[in-house]
C-alpha cells in the first residue's frame, strides 16, 4: 500500500521568519537533542512506513542539508530506484525575486518532478516536526475514507500556535478550517504541515494555483475547497512539537529531558536514524558533575551541568556552571563561566568568569562561531 506513495519534504517553514539557528542553515538541519537534526524525525517515520521515494525541496543555505543527508545511506535511502532526492530551486530569471515564497511556489518549481513520478499518492510534509508520525495508518485512513485531501492534526492546548485549525464532524471530515492568530488556553485541533492527496489532484490544484495566483497552501488549497473536496483529518497520538521560533526550540528540547517523552520519541517501534559520527566517549573529571542532562560523545566535563543538553565535543572547564542550557558541538565553556537558559550554536567560546542568562520563554542565543 505505501509503495503507492511518494513524499515531498519541505526543508523550510514558509511564511515564518527564520530563527537565529536557521540563519545560515535550513530549518530542517537545526541540531536537536544532542545528536539529531529536525529532519531526522520525518525521514525516520517515512522509512518506518516503507516510503522510500522522498524528494526534499530546498530554498537557500542548503549546504548543511546536503552534507547531513548525503546519499541517504543512514536512512536506507541510497537506492538505485527511488531513494532520496534533493530538489534545488530552479526558476526563470524573471521570477527570481518571488522564488519559493510559499509552499505553492516551491511545488510549482518542482512540478516537472511531480509529473514524472509513478506513485498514485503524494505525502507533503514539513521538516520541523519533532514527533513519530504513523504515515502508514494515515495513508490507509485516506484510502478508506475516499478522501481528496487528508490533514494531520492533534487536539491539544498550544497557546503559541498561529497556524491552521480544523473542525471535524464525527466521521473525521473537515467542516471548517481557519487560521488561529491569537493565543488560546483551550484545546484546539491544531493542524501540522502534513497532507496526503493524489498526484492527479495535486497537479490539478497547482494549475489552478498558477492561474489564480494562489500563494498560501492552507488557505488556498484547504479552506477555499472544503465545500468542493472531501477533506478529512487524521489524528496524531502522542508527543508532538513544531519548531519555528527559538521559544519553540527551547521548549521542545527541555521536554526531551523528561524520560517518558524521551522514551516515546527514541525508544518506540520507530527508530530515529541520523548521520552516524563515531567519536570517543565523554570524559568526566574529578570535579565534573551532570544531573538530569543529555551529554553526547566526545565531551570533557570538568564543571557542573544541570538540566542541559550538550552536543558532541563540548568542553566544560573546572568551575563552570551550566543550567537549563543547550550547548552545541565544539563549544568551550571556560572556568568560572555561569550560563542559565542559554542556547549556544556550534564553535562558540564562552570566556572565563562570564555570566549569561536568558529566560525559559526567551532564551539567550549565541550565534555560530562567536567568542563571548
Secondary structure as a PSIPRED ss2 file (coil, helix, strand):
# PSIPRED VFORMAT (PSIPRED V4.0)

   1 X C   1.000  0.000  0.000
   2 X H   0.000  1.000  0.000
   3 X H   0.000  1.000  0.000
   4 X H   0.000  1.000  0.000
   5 X E   0.000  0.000  1.000
   6 X E   0.000  0.000  1.000
   7 X E   0.000  0.000  1.000
   8 X E   0.000  0.000  1.000
   9 X E   0.000  0.000  1.000
  10 X E   0.000  0.000  1.000
  11 X C   1.000  0.000  0.000
  12 X C   1.000  0.000  0.000
  13 X C   1.000  0.000  0.000
  14 X C   1.000  0.000  0.000
  15 X C   1.000  0.000  0.000
  16 X C   1.000  0.000  0.000
  17 X C   1.000  0.000  0.000
  18 X C   1.000  0.000  0.000
  19 X C   1.000  0.000  0.000
  20 X H   0.000  1.000  0.000
  21 X H   0.000  1.000  0.000
  22 X H   0.000  1.000  0.000
  23 X C   1.000  0.000  0.000
  24 X C   1.000  0.000  0.000
  25 X C   1.000  0.000  0.000
  26 X C   1.000  0.000  0.000
  27 X H   0.000  1.000  0.000
  28 X H   0.000  1.000  0.000
  29 X H   0.000  1.000  0.000
  30 X C   1.000  0.000  0.000
  31 X E   0.000  0.000  1.000
  32 X E   0.000  0.000  1.000
  33 X C   1.000  0.000  0.000
  34 X C   1.000  0.000  0.000
  35 X C   1.000  0.000  0.000
  36 X E   0.000  0.000  1.000
  37 X E   0.000  0.000  1.000
  38 X C   1.000  0.000  0.000
  39 X H   0.000  1.000  0.000
  40 X H   0.000  1.000  0.000
  41 X H   0.000  1.000  0.000
  42 X H   0.000  1.000  0.000
  43 X H   0.000  1.000  0.000
  44 X H   0.000  1.000  0.000
  45 X H   0.000  1.000  0.000
  46 X H   0.000  1.000  0.000
  47 X H   0.000  1.000  0.000
  48 X H   0.000  1.000  0.000
  49 X C   1.000  0.000  0.000
  50 X C   1.000  0.000  0.000
  51 X C   1.000  0.000  0.000
  52 X C   1.000  0.000  0.000
  53 X E   0.000  0.000  1.000
  54 X E   0.000  0.000  1.000
  55 X E   0.000  0.000  1.000
  56 X E   0.000  0.000  1.000
  57 X E   0.000  0.000  1.000
  58 X C   1.000  0.000  0.000
  59 X C   1.000  0.000  0.000
  60 X C   1.000  0.000  0.000
  61 X C   1.000  0.000  0.000
  62 X C   1.000  0.000  0.000
  63 X H   0.000  1.000  0.000
  64 X H   0.000  1.000  0.000
  65 X H   0.000  1.000  0.000
  66 X H   0.000  1.000  0.000
  67 X H   0.000  1.000  0.000
  68 X H   0.000  1.000  0.000
  69 X H   0.000  1.000  0.000
  70 X C   1.000  0.000  0.000
  71 X C   1.000  0.000  0.000
  72 X C   1.000  0.000  0.000
  73 X H   0.000  1.000  0.000
  74 X H   0.000  1.000  0.000
  75 X H   0.000  1.000  0.000
  76 X C   1.000  0.000  0.000
  77 X C   1.000  0.000  0.000
  78 X C   1.000  0.000  0.000
  79 X C   1.000  0.000  0.000
  80 X C   1.000  0.000  0.000
  81 X C   1.000  0.000  0.000
  82 X C   1.000  0.000  0.000
  83 X E   0.000  0.000  1.000
  84 X E   0.000  0.000  1.000
  85 X E   0.000  0.000  1.000
  86 X E   0.000  0.000  1.000
  87 X E   0.000  0.000  1.000
  88 X C   1.000  0.000  0.000
  89 X C   1.000  0.000  0.000
  90 X C   1.000  0.000  0.000
  91 X C   1.000  0.000  0.000
  92 X C   1.000  0.000  0.000
  93 X H   0.000  1.000  0.000
  94 X H   0.000  1.000  0.000
  95 X H   0.000  1.000  0.000
  96 X H   0.000  1.000  0.000
  97 X H   0.000  1.000  0.000
  98 X H   0.000  1.000  0.000
  99 X C   1.000  0.000  0.000
 100 X C   1.000  0.000  0.000
 101 X C   1.000  0.000  0.000
 102 X C   1.000  0.000  0.000
 103 X H   0.000  1.000  0.000
 104 X H   0.000  1.000  0.000
 105 X H   0.000  1.000  0.000
 106 X H   0.000  1.000  0.000
 107 X H   0.000  1.000  0.000
 108 X H   0.000  1.000  0.000
 109 X H   0.000  1.000  0.000
 110 X C   1.000  0.000  0.000
 111 X H   0.000  1.000  0.000
 112 X H   0.000  1.000  0.000
 113 X H   0.000  1.000  0.000
 114 X H   0.000  1.000  0.000
 115 X H   0.000  1.000  0.000
 116 X H   0.000  1.000  0.000
 117 X C   1.000  0.000  0.000
 118 X C   1.000  0.000  0.000
 119 X C   1.000  0.000  0.000
 120 X C   1.000  0.000  0.000
 121 X E   0.000  0.000  1.000
 122 X E   0.000  0.000  1.000
 123 X E   0.000  0.000  1.000
 124 X E   0.000  0.000  1.000
 125 X E   0.000  0.000  1.000
 126 X E   0.000  0.000  1.000
 127 X C   1.000  0.000  0.000
 128 X C   1.000  0.000  0.000
 129 X E   0.000  0.000  1.000
 130 X E   0.000  0.000  1.000
 131 X C   1.000  0.000  0.000
 132 X C   1.000  0.000  0.000
 133 X C   1.000  0.000  0.000
 134 X C   1.000  0.000  0.000
 135 X H   0.000  1.000  0.000
 136 X H   0.000  1.000  0.000
 137 X H   0.000  1.000  0.000
 138 X H   0.000  1.000  0.000
 139 X H   0.000  1.000  0.000
 140 X H   0.000  1.000  0.000
 141 X H   0.000  1.000  0.000
 142 X H   0.000  1.000  0.000
 143 X H   0.000  1.000  0.000
 144 X H   0.000  1.000  0.000
 145 X C   1.000  0.000  0.000
 146 X C   1.000  0.000  0.000
 147 X C   1.000  0.000  0.000
 148 X C   1.000  0.000  0.000
 149 X E   0.000  0.000  1.000
 150 X E   0.000  0.000  1.000
 151 X E   0.000  0.000  1.000
 152 X E   0.000  0.000  1.000
 153 X E   0.000  0.000  1.000
 154 X E   0.000  0.000  1.000
 155 X E   0.000  0.000  1.000
 156 X E   0.000  0.000  1.000
 157 X C   1.000  0.000  0.000
 158 X C   1.000  0.000  0.000
 159 X C   1.000  0.000  0.000
 160 X C   1.000  0.000  0.000
 161 X C   1.000  0.000  0.000
 162 X C   1.000  0.000  0.000
 163 X C   1.000  0.000  0.000
 164 X E   0.000  0.000  1.000
 165 X E   0.000  0.000  1.000
 166 X E   0.000  0.000  1.000
 167 X E   0.000  0.000  1.000
 168 X E   0.000  0.000  1.000
 169 X C   1.000  0.000  0.000
 170 X C   1.000  0.000  0.000
 171 X C   1.000  0.000  0.000
 172 X C   1.000  0.000  0.000
 173 X E   0.000  0.000  1.000
 174 X E   0.000  0.000  1.000
 175 X E   0.000  0.000  1.000
 176 X E   0.000  0.000  1.000
 177 X E   0.000  0.000  1.000
 178 X E   0.000  0.000  1.000
 179 X E   0.000  0.000  1.000
 180 X C   1.000  0.000  0.000
 181 X C   1.000  0.000  0.000
 182 X C   1.000  0.000  0.000
 183 X C   1.000  0.000  0.000
 184 X C   1.000  0.000  0.000
 185 X C   1.000  0.000  0.000
 186 X C   1.000  0.000  0.000
 187 X C   1.000  0.000  0.000
 188 X E   0.000  0.000  1.000
 189 X E   0.000  0.000  1.000
 190 X E   0.000  0.000  1.000
 191 X E   0.000  0.000  1.000
 192 X E   0.000  0.000  1.000
 193 X E   0.000  0.000  1.000
 194 X E   0.000  0.000  1.000
 195 X E   0.000  0.000  1.000
 196 X E   0.000  0.000  1.000
 197 X E   0.000  0.000  1.000
 198 X E   0.000  0.000  1.000
 199 X H   0.000  1.000  0.000
 200 X H   0.000  1.000  0.000
 201 X H   0.000  1.000  0.000
 202 X H   0.000  1.000  0.000
 203 X H   0.000  1.000  0.000
 204 X H   0.000  1.000  0.000
 205 X H   0.000  1.000  0.000
 206 X H   0.000  1.000  0.000
 207 X H   0.000  1.000  0.000
 208 X H   0.000  1.000  0.000
 209 X H   0.000  1.000  0.000
 210 X H   0.000  1.000  0.000
 211 X H   0.000  1.000  0.000
 212 X H   0.000  1.000  0.000
 213 X C   1.000  0.000  0.000
 214 X C   1.000  0.000  0.000
 215 X C   1.000  0.000  0.000
 216 X C   1.000  0.000  0.000
 217 X H   0.000  1.000  0.000
 218 X H   0.000  1.000  0.000
 219 X H   0.000  1.000  0.000
 220 X H   0.000  1.000  0.000
 221 X H   0.000  1.000  0.000
 222 X H   0.000  1.000  0.000
 223 X H   0.000  1.000  0.000
 224 X H   0.000  1.000  0.000
 225 X H   0.000  1.000  0.000
 226 X C   1.000  0.000  0.000
 227 X C   1.000  0.000  0.000
 228 X C   1.000  0.000  0.000
 229 X C   1.000  0.000  0.000
 230 X C   1.000  0.000  0.000
 231 X E   0.000  0.000  1.000
 232 X E   0.000  0.000  1.000
 233 X E   0.000  0.000  1.000
 234 X E   0.000  0.000  1.000
 235 X E   0.000  0.000  1.000
 236 X C   1.000  0.000  0.000
 237 X C   1.000  0.000  0.000
 238 X C   1.000  0.000  0.000
 239 X C   1.000  0.000  0.000
 240 X C   1.000  0.000  0.000
 241 X E   0.000  0.000  1.000
 242 X E   0.000  0.000  1.000
 243 X C   1.000  0.000  0.000
 244 X C   1.000  0.000  0.000
 245 X C   1.000  0.000  0.000
 246 X H   0.000  1.000  0.000
 247 X H   0.000  1.000  0.000
 248 X H   0.000  1.000  0.000
 249 X H   0.000  1.000  0.000
 250 X H   0.000  1.000  0.000
 251 X H   0.000  1.000  0.000
 252 X H   0.000  1.000  0.000
 253 X H   0.000  1.000  0.000
 254 X H   0.000  1.000  0.000
 255 X H   0.000  1.000  0.000
 256 X C   1.000  0.000  0.000
 257 X C   1.000  0.000  0.000
 258 X C   1.000  0.000  0.000
 259 X H   0.000  1.000  0.000
 260 X H   0.000  1.000  0.000
 261 X H   0.000  1.000  0.000
 262 X H   0.000  1.000  0.000
 263 X H   0.000  1.000  0.000
 264 X H   0.000  1.000  0.000
 265 X H   0.000  1.000  0.000
 266 X H   0.000  1.000  0.000
 267 X C   1.000  0.000  0.000
 268 X C   1.000  0.000  0.000
 269 X C   1.000  0.000  0.000
 270 X C   1.000  0.000  0.000
 271 X C   1.000  0.000  0.000
 272 X C   1.000  0.000  0.000
 273 X C   1.000  0.000  0.000
 274 X C   1.000  0.000  0.000
 275 X C   1.000  0.000  0.000
 276 X C   1.000  0.000  0.000
 277 X C   1.000  0.000  0.000
 278 X C   1.000  0.000  0.000
 279 X C   1.000  0.000  0.000
 280 X C   1.000  0.000  0.000
 281 X C   1.000  0.000  0.000
 282 X C   1.000  0.000  0.000
 283 X E   0.000  0.000  1.000
 284 X E   0.000  0.000  1.000
 285 X C   1.000  0.000  0.000
 286 X C   1.000  0.000  0.000
 287 X C   1.000  0.000  0.000
 288 X C   1.000  0.000  0.000
 289 X E   0.000  0.000  1.000
 290 X E   0.000  0.000  1.000
 291 X E   0.000  0.000  1.000
 292 X C   1.000  0.000  0.000
 293 X C   1.000  0.000  0.000
 294 X E   0.000  0.000  1.000
 295 X E   0.000  0.000  1.000
 296 X C   1.000  0.000  0.000
 297 X C   1.000  0.000  0.000
 298 X C   1.000  0.000  0.000
 299 X C   1.000  0.000  0.000
 300 X E   0.000  0.000  1.000
 301 X E   0.000  0.000  1.000
 302 X C   1.000  0.000  0.000
 303 X C   1.000  0.000  0.000
 304 X E   0.000  0.000  1.000
 305 X E   0.000  0.000  1.000
 306 X E   0.000  0.000  1.000
 307 X C   1.000  0.000  0.000
 308 X C   1.000  0.000  0.000
 309 X E   0.000  0.000  1.000
 310 X E   0.000  0.000  1.000
 311 X C   1.000  0.000  0.000
 312 X C   1.000  0.000  0.000
 313 X C   1.000  0.000  0.000
 314 X C   1.000  0.000  0.000
 315 X E   0.000  0.000  1.000
 316 X E   0.000  0.000  1.000
 317 X C   1.000  0.000  0.000
 318 X C   1.000  0.000  0.000
 319 X C   1.000  0.000  0.000
 320 X C   1.000  0.000  0.000
 321 X E   0.000  0.000  1.000
 322 X E   0.000  0.000  1.000
 323 X E   0.000  0.000  1.000
 324 X C   1.000  0.000  0.000
 325 X C   1.000  0.000  0.000
 326 X E   0.000  0.000  1.000
 327 X E   0.000  0.000  1.000
 328 X C   1.000  0.000  0.000
 329 X C   1.000  0.000  0.000
 330 X C   1.000  0.000  0.000
 331 X C   1.000  0.000  0.000
 332 X E   0.000  0.000  1.000
 333 X E   0.000  0.000  1.000
 334 X C   1.000  0.000  0.000
 335 X C   1.000  0.000  0.000
 336 X C   1.000  0.000  0.000
 337 X C   1.000  0.000  0.000
 338 X E   0.000  0.000  1.000
 339 X E   0.000  0.000  1.000
 340 X E   0.000  0.000  1.000
 341 X C   1.000  0.000  0.000
 342 X E   0.000  0.000  1.000
 343 X E   0.000  0.000  1.000
 344 X E   0.000  0.000  1.000
 345 X C   1.000  0.000  0.000
 346 X C   1.000  0.000  0.000
 347 X C   1.000  0.000  0.000
 348 X C   1.000  0.000  0.000
 349 X E   0.000  0.000  1.000
 350 X E   0.000  0.000  1.000
 351 X C   1.000  0.000  0.000
 352 X C   1.000  0.000  0.000
 353 X C   1.000  0.000  0.000
 354 X C   1.000  0.000  0.000
 355 X E   0.000  0.000  1.000
 356 X E   0.000  0.000  1.000
 357 X E   0.000  0.000  1.000
 358 X C   1.000  0.000  0.000
 359 X E   0.000  0.000  1.000
 360 X C   1.000  0.000  0.000
 361 X C   1.000  0.000  0.000
 362 X E   0.000  0.000  1.000
 363 X C   1.000  0.000  0.000
 364 X E   0.000  0.000  1.000
 365 X E   0.000  0.000  1.000
 366 X E   0.000  0.000  1.000
 367 X C   1.000  0.000  0.000
 368 X C   1.000  0.000  0.000
 369 X C   1.000  0.000  0.000
 370 X C   1.000  0.000  0.000
 371 X E   0.000  0.000  1.000
 372 X C   1.000  0.000  0.000
